[in-house]
Amino acid sequence: MQEKPTSFSIKNWSDGDRPREKLLQKGKSTLSDAELVAILIGSGSRGESAVELSKKILASVKNNLNELGKLSIRQLMQFKGIGEAKAIAIAAALEIGRRKRGEDALKVEKINCSRDAFDLLRPGMGDLQHEEFWILYLNNANKVLLTSQLSKGGLTGTLVDVRIAMRQALELGAVAMILAHNHPSGTLRPSRADKEVTRRLQLAAKALDIKVLDHLIVTQKDYFSFADNKVL
């Protein structure tokens, strides 16, 4: 015998309160984050609607969608009512959002200030759980010739090969570079190692008549500019 839906089921809600119907009738911008996630997962668990389950998941990451995007499939499946298929749907949707931010950042063609560089780099670097080192190669009009990942490391550091960095600059005909790496810890304070790798790259670039315009430490929400803070 088919089980009757409980009062917790979205099926018992008025059309105006159901996430899918609300989106159709009022538009996607009217939905809360929990309602959007509820559409992704489709259904909740016994005694808990999809919206309530979504609120619980979001509460676990302090209602931060960027933090939600960092959860693994296994971590999402720890919530009762979230199986592999639902966890994959959440992860895929958030990855689409991350890639869209990356495409929006590609509209930054010319670097006029440190904020422009941050806006270009944040979508690809800000959410990472490990450290990566990137370089923006620029022409004499400060237009971006290439955004290149130079190295990928662990939680606390990454190795930088100066020779590879300079070879790429010469191949591109770049006249300037902006260095960048992320701090998964969220700290914006440059370490001794950060200053040392900057110095090494500056010396190598100077020998080739290439300018190092800046070095950014990138986090999810903010950045530190060596140039702005006169550390360069």
KEKE-3310 file (N, C-alpha, C; in steps of 0.2 Angstrom, whole numbers, plus 5000, padded with zeros to 4 digits):
npx = (5004:5003:5012:5005:5009:5017:5014:5025:5029:5033:5024:5012:5011:5006:5004:5012:5021:5029:5045:5049:5037:5036:5048:5044:5033:5036:5049:5067:5075:5068:5069:5076:5092:5091:5079:5083:5093:5085:5077:5087:5089:5077:5069:5066:5069:5061:5049:5055:5056:5062:5067:5069:5079:5089:5091:5097:5109:5115:5116:5127:5138:5138:5129:5135:5138:5150:5158:5150:5152:5164:5163:5165:5158:5157:5156:5144:5135:5134:5123:5107:5096:5102:5108:5120:5117:5110:5120:5129:5122:5121:5135:5138:5130:5135:5148:5146:5142:5154:5162:5155:5158:5171:5171:5166:5176:5185:5182:5190:5202:5212:5224:5223:5224:5227:5215:5209:5217:5215:5201:5201:5208:5203:5191:5197:5206:5202:5194:5201:5208:5221:5238:5242:5252:5252:5254:5251:5254:5259:5257:5265:5254:5248:5239:5232:5241:5242:5236:5243:5245:5258:5263:5258:5253:5254:5244:5251:5261:5270:5281:5291:5297:5308:5314:5305:5295:5301:5304:5292:5288:5297:5293:5280:5283:5281:5281:5279:5274:5262:5263:5255:5248:5238:5231:5226:5222:5217:5223:5231:5243:5260:5272:5289:5294:5286:5290:5303:5302:5297:5307:5317:5311:5309:5323:5327:5318:5322:5334:5331:5324:5311:5297:5291:5276:5268:5263:5251:5242:5230:5214:5198:5189:5196:5212:5230:5241:5257:5263:5254:5255:5268:5278:5284)
npy = (4994:5011:5024:5037:5054:5064:5078:5085:5084:5092:5091:5093:5107:5123:5129:5141:5140:5130:5125:5123:5127:5140:5145:5145:5153:5165:5168:5164:5172:5174:5164:5156:5151:5138:5134:5133:5123:5113:5110:5104:5092:5086:5078:5075:5068:5055:5063:5075:5089:5092:5106:5108:5099:5104:5116:5112:5106:5118:5125:5118:5123:5136:5143:5147:5147:5145:5138:5126:5121:5116:5104:5086:5072:5062:5068:5075:5065:5061:5067:5062:5056:5061:5053:5046:5050:5062:5070:5071:5079:5091:5094:5095:5106:5117:5117:5121:5134:5139:5138:5147:5159:5160:5161:5174:5181:5181:5191:5202:5209:5218:5223:5235:5238:5231:5225:5221:5211:5202:5199:5192:5181:5175:5166:5154:5151:5155:5146:5134:5120:5117:5123:5134:5141:5154:5164:5179:5184:5198:5210:5225:5234:5231:5221:5204:5191:5177:5167:5157:5142:5139:5130:5117:5113:5107:5109:5119:5125:5127:5122:5133:5134:5144:5144:5139:5148:5159:5155:5153:5167:5172:5165:5169:5183:5192:5207:5210:5203:5196:5189:5176:5168:5156:5156:5143:5143:5155:5166:5182:5186:5188:5176:5172:5163:5167:5180:5177:5169:5178:5188:5180:5177:5191:5194:5186:5189:5203:5202:5198:5209:5210:5215:5213:5216:5214:5204:5193:5188:5176:5174:5167:5178:5189:5199:5200:5213:5214:5225:5236:5236:5240:5230:5224)
npz = (5000:4996:5004:5013:5010:5022:5033:5032:5019:5003:4994:5000:5002:4998:4981:4979:4988:4985:4979:4965:4959:4963:4957:4944:4944:4950:4948:4947:4955:4967:4975:4990:4995:5001:4995:4982:4982:4987:4975:4968:4975:4975:4984:5002:5018:5028:5037:5035:5025:5008:5008:5021:5024:5015:5021:5033:5028:5023:5034:5040:5034:5037:5030:5018:5001:4994:5003:5004:4991:4993:4999:4999:4989:4997:5010:5009:5008:5021:5027:5031:5020:5009:4995:4984:4971:4973:4980:4970:4961:4968:4969:4956:4951:4959:4954:4941:4944:4949:4937:4929:4935:4933:4919:4918:4924:4914:4906:4910:4902:4902:4914:4926:4939:4955:4960:4948:4944:4954:4953:4941:4945:4956:4954:4950:4960:4973:4980:4982:4991:4992:4989:4976:4963:4952:4937:4928:4912:4904:4890:4883:4885:4896:4894:4896:4891:4894:4907:4918:4927:4937:4947:4958:4974:4991:5007:5013:5005:4990:4976:4966:4950:4943:4931:4922:4922:4917:4904:4899:4898:4889:4877:4875:4873:4883:4893:4905:4922:4933:4948:4958:4971:4981:4998:5007:5020:5023:5028:5025:5026:5020:5020:5025:5015:5004:5001:4998:4986:4978:4977:4970:4958:4953:4952:4941:4931:4929:4924:4911:4906:4910:4919:4936:4941:4952:4966:4971:4985:4986:4993:4997:4999:4999:4996:4996:4991:4985:4979:4982:4995:4996:4997:4987)
capx = (5000:5007:5012:5003:5014:5016:5013:5032:5031:5032:5017:5006:5012:5002:5009:5016:5027:5034:5051:5048:5031:5038:5052:5040:5028:5039:5056:5072:5079:5064:5070:5081:5097:5089:5074:5087:5096:5079:5075:5092:5089:5070:5065:5070:5069:5055:5048:5059:5055:5068:5069:5072:5085:5093:5093:5102:5115:5118:5118:5133:5143:5136:5125:5140:5138:5157:5160:5146:5155:5170:5161:5165:5152:5156:5154:5137:5131:5133:5117:5102:5092:5107:5112:5126:5114:5109:5126:5132:5118:5123:5142:5138:5127:5140:5154:5144:5142:5161:5165:5152:5162:5178:5170:5164:5182:5189:5181:5195:5207:5218:5225:5224:5226:5228:5209:5208:5221:5211:5195:5203:5211:5199:5187:5200:5210:5200:5191:5206:5210:5228:5241:5244:5256:5250:5257:5248:5259:5256:5261:5266:5248:5245:5234:5234:5243:5241:5235:5246:5247:5265:5264:5252:5257:5250:5240:5255:5266:5271:5287:5291:5302:5309:5316:5299:5292:5305:5304:5285:5288:5300:5289:5275:5285:5278:5286:5278:5271:5260:5263:5249:5247:5232:5232:5220:5221:5213:5228:5233:5250:5265:5277:5296:5295:5282:5295:5309:5301:5296:5314:5320:5307:5311:5330:5327:5314:5325:5339:5328:5321:5304:5295:5286:5272:5264:5262:5245:5240:5223:5209:5191:5185:5200:5218:5235:5245:5264:5264:5250:5258:5275:5282:5288)
capy = (5000:5017:5028:5044:5059:5067:5085:5088:5084:5098:5089:5096:5114:5127:5130:5147:5139:5124:5128:5123:5131:5147:5148:5146:5159:5172:5169:5161:5176:5175:5158:5156:5146:5132:5132:5131:5116:5108:5108:5100:5086:5084:5076:5075:5061:5054:5068:5081:5091:5094:5112:5108:5095:5109:5121:5108:5106:5124:5127:5115:5127:5143:5146:5149:5142:5143:5132:5121:5119:5112:5097:5081:5068:5058:5072:5077:5059:5060:5069:5058:5058:5063:5048:5047:5054:5069:5073:5072:5084:5097:5096:5097:5113:5122:5117:5125:5141:5141:5139:5153:5165:5160:5164:5181:5184:5181:5198:5206:5209:5223:5224:5242:5238:5224:5222:5218:5204:5198:5197:5187:5175:5172:5161:5148:5150:5157:5140:5128:5117:5116:5130:5134:5147:5156:5170:5183:5187:5204:5214:5232:5238:5227:5216:5197:5186:5171:5165:5151:5139:5137:5124:5115:5110:5105:5113:5124:5127:5125:5124:5137:5133:5150:5143:5138:5155:5164:5152:5155:5174:5173:5162:5174:5189:5196:5212:5210:5198:5197:5183:5175:5161:5156:5153:5139:5145:5161:5172:5187:5189:5185:5172:5173:5160:5171:5185:5174:5167:5185:5190:5176:5179:5197:5195:5182:5193:5209:5200:5197:5215:5209:5218:5209:5221:5213:5197:5193:5182:5176:5170:5166:5184:5195:5197:5205:5215:5216:5231:5240:5237:5242:5224:5222)
capz = (5000:4995:5010:5012:5011:5028:5033:5030:5012:4999:4990:5004:5002:4992:4975:4979:4993:4982:4976:4958:4956:4965:4952:4938:4945:4953:4945:4951:4960:4973:4979:4995:4994:5003:4990:4976:4984:4987:4969:4965:4978:4974:4990:5008:5021:5032:5042:5034:5018:5004:5010:5028:5023:5012:5027:5038:5024:5022:5041:5042:5031:5039:5024:5013:4996:4992:5007:5002:4985:4995:5002:4994:4988:5004:5015:5007:5009:5028:5028:5030:5014:5003:4993:4979:4965:4976:4982:4964:4958:4972:4967:4949:4951:4962:4949:4935:4946:4949:4931:4926:4938:4929:4912:4919:4925:4907:4902:4912:4897:4904:4921:4928:4946:4959:4960:4941:4944:4959:4950:4936:4948:4962:4953:4949:4965:4979:4984:4983:4997:4992:4987:4969:4961:4945:4934:4923:4908:4901:4885:4885:4886:4902:4892:4898:4886:4897:4914:4918:4933:4937:4951:4962:4980:4997:5011:5016:5001:4983:4974:4960:4945:4940:4924:4918:4922:4912:4897:4896:4897:4883:4872:4874:4872:4888:4895:4913:4925:4940:4952:4962:4974:4986:5005:5009:5027:5023:5030:5020:5028:5017:5023:5022:5008:4999:5000:4995:4979:4974:4975:4965:4951:4951:4949:4935:4926:4928:4919:4904:4905:4911:4925:4940:4943:4958:4968:4975:4989:4985:4997:4995:4999:4999:4993:4998:4985:4987:4976:4985:5002:4996:4999:4981)
cpx = (5004:5006:5009:5008:5012:5016:5020:5033:5029:5026:5011:5006:5008:5007:5014:5022:5031:5039:5050:5043:5033:5043:5049:5036:5031:5046:5061:5075:5075:5066:5076:5086:5095:5084:5078:5090:5091:5077:5080:5091:5082:5066:5069:5070:5063:5055:5052:5058:5062:5071:5072:5078:5091:5096:5098:5109:5119:5120:5125:5139:5142:5133:5129:5140:5145:5159:5156:5149:5162:5169:5162:5159:5151:5153:5146:5132:5131:5126:5111:5097:5096:5111:5117:5123:5113:5115:5130:5129:5120:5130:5142:5136:5132:5146:5152:5144:5149:5164:5162:5156:5169:5177:5169:5171:5186:5188:5186:5201:5213:5218:5227:5226:5226:5221:5207:5211:5217:5205:5196:5205:5207:5194:5190:5205:5207:5197:5195:5208:5218:5231:5243:5247:5254:5254:5253:5254:5256:5260:5262:5260:5245:5239:5236:5235:5241:5240:5237:5247:5254:5267:5258:5255:5252:5246:5244:5260:5266:5278:5287:5297:5303:5311:5310:5295:5295:5304:5297:5285:5291:5296:5283:5277:5282:5284:5284:5274:5268:5259:5257:5249:5241:5235:5226:5218:5217:5217:5230:5240:5255:5270:5284:5297:5292:5287:5301:5308:5299:5302:5317:5317:5309:5318:5330:5324:5318:5331:5337:5324:5313:5302:5290:5282:5269:5265:5256:5244:5233:5219:5202:5188:5190:5207:5223:5239:5252:5265:5260:5252:5265:5280:5287:5294)
cpy = (5006:5021:5035:5049:5063:5075:5089:5088:5090:5097:5092:5104:5117:5128:5135:5145:5133:5127:5128:5127:5139:5150:5149:5152:5165:5173:5166:5165:5177:5169:5159:5151:5139:5129:5130:5124:5111:5106:5103:5093:5082:5082:5075:5068:5060:5059:5074:5083:5092:5101:5112:5104:5100:5114:5118:5108:5113:5127:5124:5119:5135:5147:5150:5145:5141:5138:5126:5117:5115:5105:5092:5077:5064:5062:5074:5071:5057:5063:5064:5060:5060:5056:5050:5052:5061:5073:5075:5078:5091:5099:5098:5105:5118:5122:5122:5133:5143:5143:5146:5159:5166:5163:5172:5185:5185:5188:5203:5205:5213:5224:5231:5243:5231:5221:5219:5211:5199:5195:5192:5181:5171:5166:5154:5146:5151:5151:5134:5126:5116:5123:5129:5141:5148:5163:5172:5186:5192:5207:5221:5236:5235:5223:5209:5193:5179:5171:5158:5148:5136:5131:5123:5111:5107:5110:5119:5127:5124:5127:5128:5136:5140:5149:5142:5144:5159:5161:5154:5162:5175:5171:5166:5181:5194:5201:5213:5204:5200:5190:5182:5168:5162:5154:5150:5141:5151:5167:5176:5189:5185:5182:5174:5169:5163:5176:5183:5172:5173:5188:5186:5177:5186:5198:5191:5186:5200:5208:5199:5204:5214:5211:5213:5215:5220:5205:5197:5187:5182:5172:5170:5173:5190:5194:5202:5206:5217:5223:5237:5242:5238:5236:5222:5226)
cpz = (5000:5002:5009:5014:5018:5028:5031:5023:5008:4995:4994:5005:4997:4987:4975:4984:4990:4978:4968:4955:4958:4960:4946:4938:4946:4951:4950:4956:4967:4978:4984:4992:4995:4998:4984:4977:4984:4980:4966:4968:4977:4980:4996:5011:5025:5037:5041:5026:5015:5006:5017:5028:5020:5017:5031:5034:5024:5029:5043:5039:5032:5034:5019:5007:4993:4997:5006:4996:4987:4997:4997:4994:4995:5009:5015:5009:5017:5030:5027:5025:5008:5001:4988:4974:4967:4977:4975:4960:4962:4969:4960:4948:4953:4957:4943:4937:4946:4942:4927:4929:4935:4922:4913:4920:4919:4904:4904:4907:4899:4911:4923:4935:4949:4959:4953:4941:4949:4956:4945:4939:4953:4960:4952:4955:4972:4984:4985:4990:4998:4989:4980:4967:4953:4943:4928:4919:4904:4895:4888:4886:4892:4900:4893:4892:4888:4904:4915:4925:4933:4941:4955:4968:4985:5000:5013:5011:4994:4980:4967:4956:4941:4933:4919:4917:4917:4905:4894:4894:4890:4877:4870:4872:4877:4891:4903:4915:4931:4943:4957:4965:4980:4993:5007:5016:5028:5025:5024:5021:5024:5021:5021:5016:5003:4997:4996:4987:4975:4972:4970:4958:4949:4948:4942:4929:4924:4923:4912:4902:4905:4918:4929:4943:4950:4960:4973:4979:4989:4990:4994:4994:4998:4996:4996:4992:4988:4985:4980:4992:5002:4999:4993:4980)
residu = (MET:GLN:GLU:LYS:PRO:THR:SER:PHE:SER:ILE:LYS:ASN:TRP:SER:ASP:GLY:ASP:ARG:PRO:ARG:GLU:LYS:LEU:LEU:GLN:LYS:GLY:LYS:SER:THR:LEU:SER:ASP:ALA:GLU:LEU:VAL:ALA:ILE:LEU:ILE:GLY:SER:GLY:SER:ARG:GLY:GLU:SER:ALA:VAL:GLU:LEU:SER:LYS:LYS:ILE:LEU:ALA:SER:VAL:LYS:ASN:ASN:LEU:ASN:GLU:LEU:GLY:LYS:LEU:SER:ILE:ARG:GLN:LEU:MET:GLN:PHE:LYS:GLY:ILE:GLY:GLU:ALA:LYS:ALA:ILE:ALA:ILE:ALA:ALA:ALA:LEU:GLU:ILE:GLY:ARG:ARG:LYS:ARG:GLY:GLU:ASP:ALA:LEU:LYS:VAL:GLU:LYS:ILE:ASN:CYS:SER:ARG:ASP:ALA:PHE:ASP:LEU:LEU:ARG:PRO:GLY:MET:GLY:ASP:LEU:GLN:HIS:GLU:GLU:PHE:TRP:ILE:LEU:TYR:LEU:ASN:ASN:ALA:ASN:LYS:VAL:LEU:LEU:THR:SER:GLN:LEU:SER:LYS:GLY:GLY:LEU:THR:GLY:THR:LEU:VAL:ASP:VAL:ARG:ILE:ALA:MET:ARG:GLN:ALA:LEU:GLU:LEU:GLY:ALA:VAL:ALA:MET:ILE:LEU:ALA:HIS:ASN:HIS:PRO:SER:GLY:THR:LEU:ARG:PRO:SER:ARG:ALA:ASP:LYS:GLU:VAL:THR:ARG:ARG:LEU:GLN:LEU:ALA:ALA:LYS:ALA:LEU:ASP:ILE:LYS:VAL:LEU:ASP:HIS:LEU:ILE:VAL:THR:GLN:LYS:ASP:TYR:PHE:SER:PHE:ALA:ASP:ASN:LYS:VAL:LEU)
# end
